[in-house]
Amino acid sequence: VTIWGWGGRMDRGLPYETPAAELGGEDGFSRLLDGAHDLGFRTAPLGNVQAVGEERFDELLPRFQNDRVFDLIGRPRGFYFDWDRDGVAEDVIQYVSPDSESWRAYQLQMIDTLFEKYRFDGYFFDQTNNFYNDPSHDHFRGIESLLHEFQSRHPDKLVIGESMQDYLMALTPFGTV
């Protein structure tokens, strides 16, 4: 079972580091995972290989400014959605390249901490198989390095990818579309 939105409103607080208070906080989240395991389910929290959600822009984007993903004419890549239905899409996510060593180190330390605190059986790497033609970073190398480093640290955990890109899909043994 992949657990989406466990850190708060979907995508806005990425990368998630703690369970949202609205969902019961740490105690409620632990009870959810224990209950799922008691019923025979396996669990994997949703994370994202490259996203910083809007609630964390001020905190994280300056730190990773040189590692952000840009298109060929220099515009930052991100995800936009019209949350308030006013006809104008809001900036929900900005992307940081998984090719960045400092971004990967940050992500992996966060995942290590989650595995120390909670009973997870794997990790769902959202947008793993989305390719971006970023002129400053090697996206394939970044995804491959992140997943290899994750598997080296957590060999008994399932790696789950998302989306479809033919040459990236081979990096994840299990995935969703």
C-alpha positions as CSV (number, residue, x, y, z in Angstrom):
1,V,0.0,0.0,0.0
2,T,1.5,3.3,-1.0
3,I,0.6,6.1,1.4
4,W,0.0,9.4,-0.3
5,G,-0.3,12.7,1.4
6,W,0.9,11.4,4.7
7,G,2.9,14.6,5.4
8,G,0.0,17.0,4.7
9,R,-1.9,18.4,1.8
10,M,-0.9,16.5,-1.4
11,D,2.4,17.8,-2.8
12,R,2.4,21.2,-1.0
13,G,4.7,20.1,1.8
14,L,7.2,18.0,-0.1
15,P,9.6,16.5,0.8
16,Y,7.6,15.1,3.7
17,E,9.5,14.5,6.8
18,T,6.9,14.0,9.5
19,P,3.3,12.8,9.5
20,A,0.7,15.6,9.4
21,A,-1.1,16.5,12.6
22,E,-4.4,16.3,10.7
23,L,-3.7,12.6,10.1
24,G,-2.9,11.8,13.8
25,G,0.7,12.9,13.9
26,E,3.4,10.4,14.7
27,D,1.3,8.3,17.1
28,G,-1.6,8.1,14.7
29,F,0.7,7.3,11.8
30,S,2.4,4.5,13.7
31,R,-1.0,3.0,14.6
32,L,-2.0,3.1,10.9
33,L,1.2,1.3,9.9
34,D,0.9,-1.3,12.7
35,G,-2.7,-1.9,11.8
36,A,-1.9,-2.4,8.2
37,H,0.9,-4.8,9.0
38,D,-1.4,-6.7,11.4
39,L,-3.8,-7.2,8.4
40,G,-0.9,-8.4,6.2
41,F,-0.4,-5.3,4.2
42,R,3.0,-4.0,3.2
43,T,3.5,-0.2,3.3
44,A,5.5,2.4,1.5
45,P,5.3,6.2,2.0
46,L,5.2,8.5,-0.9
47,G,8.2,10.7,-1.5
48,N,9.3,12.5,-4.6
49,V,12.7,12.3,-6.3
50,Q,12.8,16.0,-7.3
51,A,10.0,18.1,-5.8
52,V,10.0,20.9,-3.3
53,G,6.4,21.8,-2.4
54,E,5.2,25.4,-2.0
55,E,5.1,25.2,1.8
56,R,8.8,24.6,1.8
57,F,10.0,27.0,-1.0
58,D,11.5,29.6,1.3
59,E,13.2,26.9,3.4
60,L,14.7,24.7,0.7
61,L,14.9,26.5,-2.7
62,P,17.7,28.9,-1.7
63,R,19.7,26.0,-0.3
64,F,19.4,24.1,-3.6
65,Q,19.3,27.1,-6.0
66,N,22.2,25.8,-8.2
67,D,20.6,22.4,-8.4
68,R,17.2,23.4,-9.7
69,V,15.8,22.0,-12.9
70,F,15.4,24.5,-15.8
71,D,14.2,24.0,-19.3
72,L,16.3,24.8,-22.4
73,I,15.5,28.5,-22.3
74,G,16.1,29.0,-18.6
75,R,12.7,28.7,-17.1
76,P,12.4,26.7,-13.8
77,R,10.6,23.5,-14.2
78,G,7.7,22.8,-11.8
79,F,4.1,21.7,-11.4
80,Y,1.3,24.1,-11.4
81,F,-2.3,23.5,-10.4
82,D,-5.4,25.7,-9.9
83,W,-6.1,24.8,-6.3
84,D,-8.5,27.7,-5.7
85,R,-10.3,27.4,-9.0
86,D,-9.8,31.0,-10.0
87,G,-8.6,30.1,-13.5
88,V,-4.9,30.8,-12.7
89,A,-2.6,27.8,-11.9
90,E,-0.6,28.2,-8.7
91,D,3.0,27.2,-8.3
92,V,2.7,24.0,-6.3
93,I,6.1,22.3,-6.9
94,Q,9.5,23.3,-8.1
95,Y,12.0,20.7,-9.2
96,V,15.5,20.1,-7.9
97,S,17.7,17.7,-9.9
98,P,18.3,14.3,-8.5
99,D,21.7,14.6,-10.2
100,S,22.7,17.0,-7.3
101,E,24.8,15.2,-4.7
102,S,23.6,17.5,-2.0
103,W,19.9,16.9,-2.9
104,R,20.4,13.2,-2.9
105,A,22.2,13.3,0.4
106,Y,19.3,15.3,1.9
107,Q,16.7,13.0,0.5
108,L,18.5,9.8,1.6
109,Q,19.1,11.1,5.2
110,M,15.4,12.0,5.4
111,I,14.4,8.5,4.2
112,D,16.9,6.9,6.7
113,T,15.2,8.8,9.5
114,L,11.8,7.6,8.4
115,F,12.9,4.0,8.3
116,E,14.3,4.3,11.8
117,K,11.0,5.7,13.2
118,Y,8.4,3.7,11.3
119,R,7.7,0.2,10.0
120,F,7.9,0.6,6.2
121,D,8.4,-2.1,3.7
122,G,9.5,0.1,0.8
123,Y,9.6,3.6,-0.5
124,F,7.5,5.1,-3.3
125,F,9.6,7.5,-5.4
126,D,7.0,9.6,-7.1
127,Q,8.0,11.0,-10.5
128,T,10.9,8.6,-10.8
129,N,10.3,7.9,-14.4
130,N,9.6,11.5,-15.5
131,F,12.4,12.7,-17.7
132,Y,13.4,16.3,-17.9
133,N,15.8,17.6,-20.5
134,D,17.7,19.8,-18.1
135,P,20.8,21.3,-19.8
136,S,22.7,21.6,-16.5
137,H,22.2,18.1,-15.0
138,D,22.2,14.5,-16.2
139,H,18.7,13.4,-15.1
140,F,19.2,9.7,-15.8
141,R,22.5,9.6,-13.8
142,G,20.7,11.3,-10.9
143,I,17.8,8.9,-10.7
144,E,20.1,5.9,-11.1
145,S,22.4,7.2,-8.4
146,L,19.6,8.0,-6.0
147,L,18.0,4.5,-6.4
148,H,21.4,2.7,-6.2
149,E,22.3,4.6,-3.0
150,F,18.9,3.9,-1.5
151,Q,19.2,0.2,-2.3
152,S,22.7,0.0,-0.9
153,R,21.4,1.5,2.4
154,H,18.1,-0.4,2.5
155,P,18.6,-3.7,0.6
156,D,15.5,-5.3,2.1
157,K,13.1,-2.5,1.1
158,L,11.0,-2.4,-2.1
159,V,11.7,0.4,-4.5
160,I,8.6,1.7,-6.2
161,G,8.7,4.1,-9.1
162,E,6.0,6.1,-10.9
163,S,5.2,7.2,-14.4
164,M,6.5,5.9,-17.7
165,Q,9.7,6.8,-19.5
166,D,11.1,3.8,-21.4
167,Y,14.8,4.2,-20.4
168,L,14.1,5.2,-16.8
169,M,11.6,2.4,-16.1
170,A,14.3,-0.2,-16.0
171,L,15.7,1.4,-12.8
172,T,12.7,0.5,-10.7
173,P,11.6,-3.1,-10.2
174,F,8.1,-2.1,-9.4
175,G,6.1,0.9,-10.5
176,T,2.8,2.6,-11.2
177,V,1.5,4.8,-14.0
